[in-house]
Amino acid sequence: MTGRQELAGITPQTSLFGPGVGLDSLAGTLLLRRVRARFGVDVAAEDLNLDALATLTALAAFIEERAGGMRPGGPADAEQAAGGAAPDAGGGLS
């Protein structure tokens, strides 16, 4: 949980950077670290353009493809990883 109420209603096609979720470079780095720790997928090493971080759908598909279907709980886990890395309303991380 991010602590940001406005993120509760985002769709899987919402942009993670820029308009939409609005992740910054720090939150993006933390997201990459959390994805690697949770799913064993190093997005930055495998996707130099970071297209996999465009939306939750893109991130979930990338993780599923790289993790060989062995990810813990489906797309919701990718969404949780993304949401857990976003800054909360107080400017910190949850």
Secondary structure, DSSP 8 states (H G I E B T S, - for coil): --S-GGGTT--TTSBSBSSSS-B-HHHHHHHHHHHHHHH---HHHH-TT-GGGSBHHHHHHHHHHHHTT--SSSHHHHHHHHHHHSB-TTSSB-
